[in-house]
Amino acid sequence: MINRDYLALIGTGLVSIGFLVAGIFNVLDYLIIKAILFGAFATLFLFVLISMLTKPEDKENYQQ
């Protein structure tokens, strides 16, 4: 099962690759591309913030 750490890493990688590809193809100047990438970044930030504020319910089986 995928835990929170793997999801955060996958999200970070996708946002980073999105910025890289948009920069290479010179489409980063378009407003819709900026909105999509920054929206993904904001979503990832909220996910990490919520994960930090919530505590795992089962501490015995929680992987750190």
N, C-alpha and C positions, 0 to 999 in steps of 0.2 A: 504494500500500500504506500502511496506517495504521501509523505508528511509535509508539513508547512515549509520546512527548509528547502526541500526540492522544488516546491511550487514557486517560492520566492526566487530561487536561482534560475528556474526556467523563465519566469517573467522578466527578470533582469536581463537575461541573455536575449530574449526576443525584442525588448525595447532597445537595447544596445545595437543589435543587428539592424533594427528599423532605422535608427539614426544614421548608421553607417551607410546603408543602402540608399537612403534618401539623400545623404550628402554626396555620394558618388555620382548619382544620376541627376544632381542639381535640381531636385524637386523639393528641397527643404524650404524653399522660399514660398511655396504655395501655402495658403492659409489652411486648407483642409488637411494637408499632410502634417502641418504643425499641430493642428487641433487633435488629430489622431494620435500622434506620438506623445504629446504632452498629456493627453487624456490617459494614455496607457501608463505613463510615468506617475500620474496622480493616483490612478487605481492601484498601482504597485505600492506606492507610498502608504495609501490607506490600508492596504492589506498587511503591510509590515507593522504599521502602527496598531492595528487591531490585534494582530498576533502577539505583539509585545504586551498589550494591556490585558489580554485574556490569559487566564492561567489554565493549564491542562487539567482536565477533570480527573484523570487517572494518572497519578504521579508515578506509580510503580512501573507502568508500561510506557512511559513517555521517553522518547529517545532524544538525547541532547546532542 
